[in-house]
């Protein structure tokens, strides 16, 4: 709000509308700002600092629905073949276990724990939340051979034990993928394949660490054959009197 040279206690709804409309932010960012403004002025009104809530009447901001972009299987296979051992593990953890680049950067050997069926990884996600993600047997076996500490470390300047930054993890993954495909679209691939196999959105939500199933739906591309099968089922009337 530094762009508005007005005391926050004197701002009007019209000024807030102009402010939000003049920003070159994405719709999702504008919606977040609007929600923050509404919450702030609701607090100000409740505590007697303002008699009204000027943000309450600002227009709702619609965020366009984004389509899932799962990395195609052929692209993933080529990337795995082209990657070195370290980046190959990043690709597999992102594409099969749904890890974000920040979660890859924070993963440690000590986070691999035995479960009832094999091994799982304690994933340190957004907002300091943790979740337990099952590991494929082969991937778990390879990871458990790594030295203690962070799974992915810097090899430069002798800092073998220093963890890679999330940005660097993303760069390394993108280097072996064609333009337009990223670590994030590997998560889309994980969600899409997992849902196609299980039809269990709640399980996929847990796998990816989403707080809402609506977010998981954005990651999950429904194959056109499934949509056509749904339509075909809907056109079956059975016995009509």
FIROTOR-708031 format. One line per field, with one value per atom (N, C-alpha, C): residue in three letters; z negated, x, y negated. Coordinates in pm, whole numbers, m for minus. Layout:
N
type = [Ala, ...]
zz = [Z, ...]
xx = [X, ...]
yy = [Y, ...]
//
This chain:
241
type = [Unk, Unk, Unk, Unk, Unk, Unk, Unk, Unk, Unk, Unk, Unk, Unk, Unk, Unk, Unk, Unk, Unk, Unk, Unk, Unk, Unk, Unk, Unk, Unk, Unk, Unk, Unk, Unk, Unk, Unk, Unk, Unk, Unk, Unk, Unk, Unk, Unk, Unk, Unk, Unk, Unk, Unk, Unk, Unk, Unk, Unk, Unk, Unk, Unk, Unk, Unk, Unk, Unk, Unk, Unk, Unk, Unk, Unk, Unk, Unk, Unk, Unk, Unk, Unk, Unk, Unk, Unk, Unk, Unk, Unk, Unk, Unk, Unk, Unk, Unk, Unk, Unk, Unk, Unk, Unk, Unk, Unk, Unk, Unk, Unk, Unk, Unk, Unk, Unk, Unk, Unk, Unk, Unk, Unk, Unk, Unk, Unk, Unk, Unk, Unk, Unk, Unk, Unk, Unk, Unk, Unk, Unk, Unk, Unk, Unk, Unk, Unk, Unk, Unk, Unk, Unk, Unk, Unk, Unk, Unk, Unk, Unk, Unk, Unk, Unk, Unk, Unk, Unk, Unk, Unk, Unk, Unk, Unk, Unk, Unk, Unk, Unk, Unk, Unk, Unk, Unk, Unk, Unk, Unk, Unk, Unk, Unk, Unk, Unk, Unk, Unk, Unk, Unk, Unk, Unk, Unk, Unk, Unk, Unk, Unk, Unk, Unk, Unk, Unk, Unk, Unk, Unk, Unk, Unk, Unk, Unk, Unk, Unk, Unk, Unk, Unk, Unk, Unk, Unk, Unk, Unk, Unk, Unk, Unk, Unk, Unk, Unk, Unk, Unk, Unk, Unk, Unk, Unk, Unk, Unk, Unk, Unk, Unk, Unk, Unk, Unk, Unk, Unk, Unk, Unk, Unk, Unk, Unk, Unk, Unk, Unk, Unk, Unk, Unk, Unk, Unk, Unk, Unk, Unk, Unk, Unk, Unk, Unk, Unk, Unk, Unk, Unk, Unk, Unk, Unk, Unk, Unk, Unk, Unk, Unk, Unk, Unk, Unk, Unk, Unk, Unk, Unk, Unk, Unk, Unk, Unk, Unk, Unk, Unk, Unk, Unk, Unk, Unk, Unk, Unk, Unk, Unk, Unk, Unk, Unk, Unk, Unk, Unk, Unk, Unk, Unk, Unk, Unk, Unk, Unk, Unk, Unk, Unk, Unk, Unk, Unk, Unk, Unk, Unk, Unk, Unk, Unk, Unk, Unk, Unk, Unk, Unk, Unk, Unk, Unk, Unk, Unk, Unk, Unk, Unk, Unk, Unk, Unk, Unk, Unk, Unk, Unk, Unk, Unk, Unk, Unk, Unk, Unk, Unk, Unk, Unk, Unk, Unk, Unk, Unk, Unk, Unk, Unk, Unk, Unk, Unk, Unk, Unk, Unk, Unk, Unk, Unk, Unk, Unk, Unk, Unk, Unk, Unk, Unk, Unk, Unk, Unk, Unk, Unk, Unk, Unk, Unk, Unk, Unk, Unk, Unk, Unk, Unk, Unk, Unk, Unk, Unk, Unk, Unk, Unk, Unk, Unk, Unk, Unk, Unk, Unk, Unk, Unk, Unk, Unk, Unk, Unk, Unk, Unk, Unk, Unk, Unk, Unk, Unk, Unk, Unk, Unk, Unk, Unk, Unk, Unk, Unk, Unk, Unk, Unk, Unk, Unk, Unk, Unk, Unk, Unk, Unk, Unk, Unk, Unk, Unk, Unk, Unk, Unk, Unk, Unk, Unk, Unk, Unk, Unk, Unk, Unk, Unk, Unk, Unk, Unk, Unk, Unk, Unk, Unk, Unk, Unk, Unk, Unk, Unk, Unk, Unk, Unk, Unk, Unk, Unk, Unk, Unk, Unk, Unk, Unk, Unk, Unk, Unk, Unk, Unk, Unk, Unk, Unk, Unk, Unk, Unk, Unk, Unk, Unk, Unk, Unk, Unk, Unk, Unk, Unk, Unk, Unk, Unk, Unk, Unk, Unk, Unk, Unk, Unk, Unk, Unk, Unk, Unk, Unk, Unk, Unk, Unk, Unk, Unk, Unk, Unk, Unk, Unk, Unk, Unk, Unk, Unk, Unk, Unk, Unk, Unk, Unk, Unk, Unk, Unk, Unk, Unk, Unk, Unk, Unk, Unk, Unk, Unk, Unk, Unk, Unk, Unk, Unk, Unk, Unk, Unk, Unk, Unk, Unk, Unk, Unk, Unk, Unk, Unk, Unk, Unk, Unk, Unk, Unk, Unk, Unk, Unk, Unk, Unk, Unk, Unk, Unk, Unk, Unk, Unk, Unk, Unk, Unk, Unk, Unk, Unk, Unk, Unk, Unk, Unk, Unk, Unk, Unk, Unk, Unk, Unk, Unk, Unk, Unk, Unk, Unk, Unk, Unk, Unk, Unk, Unk, Unk, Unk, Unk, Unk, Unk, Unk, Unk, Unk, Unk, Unk, Unk, Unk, Unk, Unk, Unk, Unk, Unk, Unk, Unk, Unk, Unk, Unk, Unk, Unk, Unk, Unk, Unk, Unk, Unk, Unk, Unk, Unk, Unk, Unk, Unk, Unk, Unk, Unk, Unk, Unk, Unk, Unk, Unk, Unk, Unk, Unk, Unk, Unk, Unk, Unk, Unk, Unk, Unk, Unk, Unk, Unk, Unk, Unk, Unk, Unk, Unk, Unk, Unk, Unk, Unk, Unk, Unk, Unk, Unk, Unk, Unk, Unk, Unk, Unk, Unk, Unk, Unk, Unk, Unk, Unk, Unk, Unk, Unk, Unk, Unk, Unk, Unk, Unk, Unk, Unk, Unk, Unk, Unk, Unk, Unk, Unk, Unk, Unk, Unk, Unk, Unk, Unk, Unk, Unk, Unk, Unk, Unk, Unk, Unk, Unk, Unk, Unk, Unk, Unk, Unk, Unk, Unk, Unk, Unk, Unk, Unk, Unk, Unk, Unk, Unk, Unk, Unk, Unk, Unk, Unk, Unk, Unk, Unk, Unk, Unk, Unk, Unk, Unk, Unk, Unk, Unk, Unk, Unk, Unk, Unk, Unk, Unk, Unk, Unk, Unk, Unk, Unk, Unk, Unk, Unk, Unk, Unk, Unk, Unk, Unk, Unk, Unk, Unk, Unk, Unk, Unk, Unk, Unk, Unk, Unk, Unk]
zz = [0, 0, 0, 21, 22, 141, 245, 364, 341, 234, 205, 93, 128, 30, m52, m121, m201, m332, m438, m568, m557, m605, m592, m660, m758, m828, m751, m640, m561, m423, m389, m257, m230, m105, m64, 22, 39, 126, 267, 318, 454, 470, 370, 378, 377, 299, 295, 428, 489, 619, 724, 725, 821, 796, 670, 637, 686, 654, 696, 847, 911, 1057, 1131, 1068, 1137, 1128, 1048, 1031, 1142, 1183, 1290, 1234, 1124, 1062, 1133, 1108, 1154, 1071, 1126, 1058, 921, 907, 777, 673, 716, 625, 583, 679, 647, 548, 568, 478, 337, 326, 195, 127, 203, 146, 102, 184, 148, 18, 5, m117, m238, m220, m332, m372, m273, m302, m375, m329, m395, m540, m563, m699, m787, m730, m808, m850, m756, m790, m873, m862, m952, m1096, m1112, m1245, m1293, m1202, m1239, m1282, m1212, m1246, m1379, m1401, m1524, m1647, m1629, m1743, m1756, m1675, m1688, m1622, m1540, m1473, m1349, m1294, m1182, m1204, m1151, m1164, m1056, m948, m836, m787, m689, m625, m477, m433, m293, m195, m241, m151, m130, m214, m207, m76, m18, 105, 231, 219, 340, 420, 553, 635, 614, 621, 613, 733, 713, 819, 858, 982, 1032, 1086, 1041, 1088, 1198, 1318, 1427, 1391, 1426, 1398, 1483, 1418, 1488, 1520, 1636, 1674, 1623, 1581, 1539, 1656, 1625, 1729, 1686, 1687, 1649, 1755, 1711, 1803, 1874, 2007, 2079, 2044, 2050, 2012, 2097, 2226, 2313, 2275, 2241, 2199, 2069, 1977, 1849, 1870, 1955, 1981, 2040, 2135, 2198, 2096, 2007, 1907, 1810, 1768, 1677, 1742, 1871, 1943, 1957, 1968, 1990, 1861, 1748, 1622, 1558, 1476, 1396, 1275, 1194, 1084, 989, 958, 861, 916, 1038, 1097, 1126, 1158, 1182, 1056, 940, 815, 792, 827, 817, 905, 1028, 1123, 1069, 1017, 969, 845, 754, 634, 666, 767, 805, 885, 977, 1069, 1009, 913, 856, 714, 642, 503, 486, 591, 587, 507, 486, 405, 480, 409, 460, 460, 533, 537, 399, 321, 187, 96, 117, 38, 76, 203, 246, 180, 176, 118, m30, m100, m245, m286, m190, m222, m273, m377, m437, m444, m449, m460, m586, m692, m818, m812, m705, m688, m630, m587, m535, m652, m667, m781, m733, m811, m778, m810, m723, m749, m739, m743, m743, m611, m502, m370, m309, m366, m309, m375, m295, m347, m299, m383, m349, m377, m322, m342, m419, m529, m602, m524, m464, m377, m456, m449, m516, m415, m424, m323, m359, m291, m313, m454, m506, m637, m748, m731, m831, m854, m758, m770, m724, m788, m750, m703, m613, m570, m541, m544, m521, m381, m295, m157, m133, m92, m62, 53, 44, 148, 225, 356, 430, 377, 377, 318, 381, 513, 581, 550, 548, 517, 373, 282, 141, 124, 196, 185, 230, 338, 387, 290, 241, 150, 21, m27, m154, m144, m23, m4, m8, m12, m14, m153, m162, m293, m379, m510, m599, m563, m602, m575, m460, m400, m291, m171, m104, 13, 130, 143, 259, 210, 232, 179, 290, 255, 349, 360, 481, 503, 525, 521, 552, 428, 447, 342, 219, 243, 134, 31, 59, m38, m12, m25, 11, m73, m197, m284, m280, m204, m200, m111, m159, m77, 41, 151, 264, 229, 288, 269, 354, 317, 401, 544, 560, 696, 777, 713, 785, 821, 730, 761, 884, 886, 1002, 1130, 1122, 1241, 1293, 1204, 1245, 1311, 1256, 1315, 1451, 1462, 1588, 1698, 1659, 1759, 1837, 1779, 1850, 1909, 1889, 1948, 2064, 2162, 2272, 2219, 2296, 2253, 2222, 2115, 2077, 1971, 1946, 1845, 1726, 1606, 1485, 1374, 1261, 1144, 1105, 1123, 1085, 1175, 1304, 1392, 1369, 1305, 1262, 1151, 1064, 961, 1027, 1135, 1210, 1265, 1311, 1363, 1253, 1136, 1022, 989, 979, 943, 1048, 1174, 1283, 1289, 1282, 1290, 1165, 1048, 925, 922, 968, 966, 1070, 1186, 1289, 1240, 1156, 1107, 991, 907, 783, 779, 856, 850, 707, 630, 490, 476, 490, 485, 347, 243, 108, 87, 140, 127, 204, 323, 402, 330, 268, 190, 80, 8, m98, m40, 73, 135, 170, 225, 268, 156, 46, m65, m48, 19, 37, m83, m121, m232, m186, m55, m4, 118, 132, 250, 378, 366, 485, 551, 469, 524, 599, 542, 607, 742, 751, 877, 989, 952, 1051, 1108, 1029, 1071, 1151, 1151, 1203, 1339, 1441, 1576, 1594, 1623, 1647, 1794, 1820, 1957, 2032, 2160, 2240, 2250, 2241, 2244, 2122, 2007, 1887, 1899, 1957, 1976, 2073, 2179, 2275, 2211, 2127, 2058, 1965, 1901, 1814, 1896, 2013, 2100, 2147, 2184, 2232, 2123, 2000, 1888, 1867, 1886, 1865, 1972, 2088, 2195, 2194, 2096, 2083, 1995, 2057, 1987, 1927, 1971, 1923, 1982, 1909, 1957, 1937, 2045, 2039, 2066, 1972, 1986, 2098]
xx = [82, 0, 86, 215, 303, 275, 209, 181, 68, m7, m118, m77, m70, m26, m146, m210, m328, m317, m357, m361, m451, m404, m487, m622, m633, m760, m856, m805, m890, m921, m864, m884, m1031, m1071, m1208, m1211, m1329, m1345, m1298, m1332, m1294, m1142, m1071, m925, m866, m923, m875, m900, m1014, m1046, m946, m917, m820, m682, m645, m514, m500, m598, m591, m595, m676, m689, m567, m485, m369, m245, m250, m133, m124, m2, 19, 40, m26, m14, m102, m72, m161, m289, m394, m524, m518, m440, m430, m364, m266, m200, m295, m372, m469, m574, m616, m715, m658, m530, m466, m459, m422, m416, m554, m654, m790, m833, m804, m840, m769, m642, m566, m624, m662, m721, m854, m934, m1064, m1044, m947, m921, m867, m778, m719, m827, m912, m1012, m1127, m1149, m1245, m1195, m1064, m1005, m1012, m981, m985, m1127, m1226, m1364, m1403, m1361, m1397, m1332, m1216, m1145, m1170, m1263, m1300, m1206, m1113, m1020, m1082, m1183, m1261, m1406, m1493, m1636, m1686, m1607, m1651, m1535, m1566, m1464, m1464, m1373, m1374, m1340, m1275, m1239, m1353, m1457, m1566, m1643, m1650, m1728, m1642, m1514, m1432, m1478, m1478, m1528, m1447, m1515, m1445, m1354, m1244, m1145, m1148, m1180, m1189, m1054, m1011, m884, m913, m861, m886, m839, m919, m884, m765, m663, m546, m560, m514, m517, m393, m406, m289, m192, m62, 40, 137, 91, 182, 289, 410, 518, 484, 488, 458, 558, 512, 596, 723, 711, 829, 931, 884, 973, 1043, 970, 1029, 1135, 1106, 1203, 1331, 1319, 1437, 1518, 1449, 1518, 1594, 1532, 1598, 1722, 1713, 1827, 1941, 1906, 2007, 2068, 2003, 2046, 2160, 2240, 2340, 2269, 2345, 2284, 2206, 2262, 2198, 2067, 2069, 1949, 1845, 1891, 1797, 1713, 1776, 1702, 1601, 1639, 1547, 1425, 1449, 1340, 1244, 1299, 1216, 1136, 1198, 1126, 1015, 1038, 934, 823, 861, 763, 684, 743, 673, 624, 688, 649, 591, 596, 531, 601, 733, 803, 822, 805, 836, 988, 1035, 1180, 1233, 1155, 1198, 1205, 1115, 1115, 1233, 1269, 1389, 1512, 1519, 1636, 1650, 1538, 1542, 1550, 1538, 1535, 1671, 1669, 1790, 1781, 1897, 1899, 1825, 1839, 1775, 1622, 1569, 1424, 1364, 1448, 1399, 1375, 1251, 1214, 1144, 1159, 1091, 943, 859, 716, 672, 543, 493, 516, 534, 547, 686, 769, 901, 962, 979, 1037, 956, 955, 889, 984, 952, 1032, 950, 1006, 943, 972, 870, 887, 856, 949, 932, 876, 745, 675, 658, 562, 535, 480, 510, 457, 502, 622, 679, 592, 505, 423, 504, 479, 544, 441, 483, 398, 487, 429, 502, 468, 570, 550, 616, 539, 600, 700, 805, 908, 902, 918, 932, 1053, 1045, 1151, 1287, 1291, 1419, 1478, 1392, 1439, 1487, 1413, 1455, 1591, 1614, 1743, 1858, 1839, 1945, 1968, 1861, 1874, 1944, 1918, 1976, 2126, 2179, 2323, 2397, 2324, 2386, 2443, 2542, 2599, 2498, 2517, 2426, 2417, 2307, 2288, 2192, 2202, 2112, 2135, 2026, 2038, 2105, 2079, 2131, 2213, 2345, 2436, 2517, 2577, 2661, 2796, 2847, 2979, 3085, 3044, 3136, 3211, 3334, 3416, 3431, 3428, 3453, 3342, 3225, 3115, 3024, 3081, 3007, 2882, 2883, 2769, 2665, 2686, 2592, 2473, 2351, 2235, 2218, 2168, 2134, 2013, 2006, 1888, 1774, 1648, 1536, 1549, 1599, 1614, 1713, 1824, 1924, 1869, 1793, 1729, 1641, 1560, 1473, 1552, 1664, 1747, 1804, 1855, 1914, 1810, 1691, 1584, 1545, 1531, 1488, 1592, 1720, 1826, 1815, 1754, 1742, 1602, 1515, 1381, 1372, 1288, 1269, 1210, 1223, 1166, 1017, 977, 836, 801, 891, 866, 958, 904, 977, 955, 1018, 997, 850, 784, 643, 554, 587, 506, 532, 644, 665, 566, 534, 431, 295, 269, 145, 141, 256, 262, 232, 291, 266, 118, 56, m86, m173, m143, m225, m218, m97, m79, m136, m114, m163, m316, m379, m525, m583, m519, m567, m563, m465, m450, m543, m571, m645, m786, m810, m937, m964, m859, m871, m808, m889, m837, m780, m842, m796, m655, m628, m495, m392, m428, m337, m311, m413, m398, m294, m303, m206, m66, m57, 73, 142, 67, 126, 136, 67, 76, m9, m123, m214, m309, m342, m436, m580, m606, m742, m746, m851, m861, m880, m934, m951, m816, m712, m578, m529, m553, m510, m579, m705, m777, m711, m649, m581, m459, m403, m283, m316, m440, m477, m545, m478, m535, m616, m744, m832, m822, m785, m768, m901, m893, m1015, m1095, m1028, m1102, m1194, m1148, m1230, m1350, m1327, m1438, m1540, m1492, m1583, m1660, m1591, m1657, m1767, m1741, m1843, m1964, m1938, m2048, m2128, m2057, m2124, m2212, m2161, m2239, m2365, m2353, m2466, m2574, m2536, m2634, m2699, m2664, m2726, m2850, m2967, m3092, m3151, m3103, m3163, m3302, m3388, m3523, m3609, m3662, m3747, m3890, m3980, m4119, m4186]
yy = [120, 0, m125, m110, m227, m318, m264, m343, m442, m428, m519, m614, m741, m841, m889, m795, m826, m749, m809, m742, m619, m502, m380, m393, m481, m496, m587, m646, m735, m680, m565, m507, m476, m497, m467, m341, m287, m170, m201, m319, m358, m358, m410, m412, m273, m184, m46, 24, m2, 58, 11, m118, m173, m112, m99, m43, 100, 183, 323, 336, 253, 261, 213, 129, 71, 159, 266, 352, 456, 485, 582, 723, 752, 883, 985, 1112, 1217, 1212, 1270, 1265, 1328, 1436, 1503, 1412, 1333, 1240, 1129, 1078, 973, 1026, 1148, 1207, 1219, 1255, 1266, 1129, 1027, 891, 844, 872, 831, 898, 1027, 1099, 1041, 1004, 946, 811, 730, 600, 614, 709, 731, 775, 863, 910, 797, 716, 606, 505, 467, 365, 424, 554, 617, 609, 633, 620, 475, 380, 239, 197, 249, 217, 281, 404, 475, 413, 352, 293, 143, 90, m50, m148, m99, m190, m253, m186, m242, m205, m291, m264, m171, m157, m74, 12, 98, 181, 145, 57, 13, 123, 231, 341, 439, 430, 529, 520, 402, 383, 386, 416, 428, 550, 542, 653, 780, 893, 1021, 1038, 1107, 1128, 1275, 1301, 1437, 1482, 1596, 1651, 1753, 1731, 1825, 1966, 2064, 2203, 2245, 2301, 2347, 2497, 2534, 2675, 2746, 2870, 2948, 2963, 2969, 2987, 3098, 3222, 3331, 3355, 3376, 3409, 3540, 3543, 3668, 3778, 3901, 4014, 4024, 3999, 4006, 3900, 3781, 3673, 3710, 3769, 3810, 3918, 4015, 4121, 4065, 3973, 3913, 3833, 3762, 3682, 3772, 3882, 3976, 4034, 4064, 4121, 4021, 3891, 3788, 3736, 3758, 3699, 3777, 3707, 3778, 3841, 3912, 3987, 3896, 3780, 3691, 3635, 3585, 3525, 3633, 3755, 3864, 3891, 3885, 3904, 3791, 3669, 3556, 3579, 3621, 3646, 3752, 3860, 3970, 3930, 3856, 3814, 3715, 3630, 3534, 3601, 3691, 3749, 3864, 3937, 4053, 4030, 3936, 3909, 3769, 3688, 3558, 3451, 3462, 3364, 3232, 3123, 2989, 2971, 2869, 2846, 2808, 2732, 2699, 2820, 2914, 3037, 3125, 3126, 3198, 3139, 3007, 2940, 2968, 2989, 3009, 3157, 3248, 3391, 3439, 3522, 3576, 3729, 3791, 3937, 3982, 3903, 3938, 3930, 3870, 3860, 3987, 4082, 4209, 4304, 4348, 4431, 4558, 4663, 4790, 4778, 4837, 4844, 4990, 5015, 5151, 5223, 5147, 5210, 5193, 5107, 5080, 4958, 4852, 4729, 4609, 4506, 4380, 4265, 4149, 4029, 3927, 3878, 3767, 3640, 3583, 3467, 3340, 3245, 3116, 3018, 2995, 2917, 2771, 2707, 2566, 2544, 2425, 2390, 2483, 2542, 2633, 2756, 2786, 2907, 3027, 3140, 3264, 3366, 3451, 3561, 3681, 3797, 3921, 3971, 3981, 4022, 4157, 4258, 4388, 4379, 4458, 4462, 4593, 4589, 4716, 4792, 4923, 5004, 4975, 4972, 4949, 4812, 4710, 4575, 4566, 4630, 4629, 4694, 4803, 4873, 4785, 4712, 4622, 4507, 4446, 4333, 4372, 4491, 4535, 4562, 4563, 4580, 4447, 4337, 4205, 4176, 4085, 4051, 3974, 3973, 3901, 3752, 3693, 3550, 3527, 3410, 3374, 3465, 3501, 3589, 3520, 3389, 3316, 3197, 3207, 3107, 3041, 2929, 2856, 2924, 2929, 2987, 2880, 2753, 2644, 2598, 2552, 2490, 2579, 2709, 2801, 2811, 2755, 2757, 2877, 2996, 3116, 3136, 3086, 3108, 2999, 2892, 2781, 2816, 2798, 2834, 2740, 2793, 2709, 2622, 2505, 2420, 2475, 2445, 2487, 2437, 2313, 2259, 2341, 2382, 2461, 2599, 2658, 2787, 2773, 2666, 2643, 2625, 2555, 2534, 2666, 2749, 2876, 2967, 2969, 3051, 2996, 2864, 2804, 2823, 2834, 2850, 2980, 3083, 3211, 3231, 3132, 3137, 3040, 3066, 2970, 2839, 2731, 2603, 2614, 2548, 2550, 2652, 2749, 2850, 2824, 2839, 2802, 2905, 2878, 2963, 2963, 2850, 2840, 2927, 2933, 3017, 3165, 3198, 3336, 3372, 3275, 3297, 3319, 3247, 3268, 3410, 3458, 3594, 3694, 3673, 3762, 3765, 3649, 3642, 3709, 3685, 3739, 3891, 3945, 4090, 4158, 4097, 4156, 4160, 4053, 4051, 4147, 4155, 4247, 4392, 4423, 4560, 4591, 4492, 4518, 4462, 4354, 4279, 4229, 4214, 4171, 4033, 3928, 3791, 3759, 3812, 3786, 3841, 3960, 4019, 3936, 3890, 3807, 3674, 3621, 3497, 3516, 3628, 3657, 3675, 3742, 3766, 3636, 3540, 3414, 3310, 3333, 3239, 3115, 3129, 3016, 3007, 2884, 2866, 2880, 2862, 2870, 2961, 3042, 3129, 3048, 2926, 2842, 2812, 2798, 2773, 2896, 3013, 3137, 3155, 3113, 3125, 3044, 2931, 2848, 2921, 3011, 3084, 3209, 3250, 3381, 3370, 3415, 3416, 3544, 3527, 3642, 3681, 3805, 3850, 3842, 3806, 3789, 3917, 4032, 4159, 4172, 4121, 4127, 4034, 3917, 3823, 3882, 3946, 4008, 4124, 4201, 4312, 4260, 4144, 4084, 4042, 3984, 3943, 4064, 4172, 4292, 4351, 4353, 4404, 4321, 4189, 4101, 4116, 4171, 4187, 4325, 4407, 4540, 4528, 4538, 4516, 4642, 4759, 4883, 4902, 4970, 4996, 4870, 4822, 4703, 4747, 4718, 4762, 4688]
//
